[in-house]
Amino acid sequence: MDEREFGRSHQHASVVGLGTWQLGADWGDVDDKEALTVLEAAAESGVTFFDTADVYGDGRSEQTIAAFLSGRPDLHVLVATKMGRRVEQIPQNYVLDNFRAWNDRSRRNLGVDRVDLVQLHCPPTPVYSSDEVFDALDTLVEEERVAAYGVSVETCAEALTAIARPGVASVQIILNPFRMKPLYEVLPAAREAGVGVIARVPLASGLLSGKYTEATVFPENDHRTYNRHGEAFDQGETFSGVDYDTGVRAAAEFAALTPEGWTPAQVALRWIVQQPGVTTVIPGARSPEQARANAAAAKLPDLPGETLAAIRELYERRIRQHVEGRW
C-alpha cells in the first residue's frame, strides 16, 4: 500500500490506516480474539498505521495492539495513541507532570520505550492556545518519551490554531463526505505548514456504509445509541453530528453513487484518500472482512469528476446546514 509522510516528523503512514476505538469500547462487544484477527487482517492488507488512545477500553486497545505486535516482529507499524480524556476536561489538567504520567501508562500498555506519535485527545479549546502545553509536549520529545506529537480536534478553528505551532506533526480531524468543511480551511493550511492530516470518522459512524435504516437498533453500550445528542462526549463523534434519520436518508443517496464492484464504504474512503493534504484515513473495523475491504480502497482508482460533483451536491443539499456552523 502507498505511504505518505507526516512532513514535519518525517514519519510515514499507509494511506489507509486502522482506527482501533472499536477494539477497546463504545461500539458494542468485541472479544480479544476478534480484535487480534482484525489487526492481523489490516497488517496483511498493507496497513502500517494504527491509531489508538489510552481511553479506548481504559487501555485495552493499546494493550491489544501491543500483544499483536509482540508476536509480529517482522511488521513495521507506526502506532499513534492519544492522551487526556481520562481526567476532568479542564485546561488546568494539561500540564507536564500529567503528560509524563499519562505517557508512562501508554508506554506500559504498548510495551515500548518511546511512543511513535502521541496526540492530545480533543482537549478543551483553550489548551490549543497555551504556550505551556506545547512546551510540555516538546519536553516529552526531548526526554525521548515520544518521537513526535500532534493533536486530535473537534473543530476547524482548533485545527488551525494547532497547525500554527511549529512542533505539531499531525492534526486528526473528522473528514468524510458528510463533513467537508476541513477541505476549505484545514487541508490547505496543513499542506503549506507540512503538517500531516489524519482523517477520522471516515464512514460517519457507519452511516456511509449504507447498511443502516431508520429501524436499525444499536447495542446499549454503543455510542451510536447513547451519544446521539452529545450526552457522553462531543456529538460530532457520532454520525459526524448529523441527525440519524437525516443521515440515513442521505446515506441511501450516497450508496446509489457506488460504482459497480465497489462498496459505499470504499467510495467514502477513496473520496478521502484523494483529497490533497490527507496523510492517512483511519476507518475502524469489527471483523477481518471489514479490515480487508477498507484497506482495498487504497488500491482503487480515483473517483471520476462526475461522482465527486454528485457527492458535493448531496452534501450541499442534505448535510451542510446541519454541521458547518458547529464544527
Secondary structure, DSSP 4 states (H G I P E B T S, - for coil): --EEEETTTTEEEESB-EE-STTTSSBS---HHHHHHHHHHHHHTT--EEE--TTGGGGHHHHHHHHHHHT-TT---EEEEEESTTS---GGG-SHHHHHHHHHHHHHHHT-SSBSEEEEES--GGGGG-HHHHHHHHHHHHTTSBS-EEEE-SSHHHHHHHHTSTTEEEEEEE-BTTB-HHHHTHHHHHHHHT-EEEEESTTTTTGGGT---TT----TTBHHHH-TTSSSS-GGGSGGG--HHHHHHHHHHHHTTPPTT--HHHHHHHHHHTSTT--EE----SSHHHHHHHHHGGGSPPPPHHHHHHHHHHIIIIIHHHHTTT-
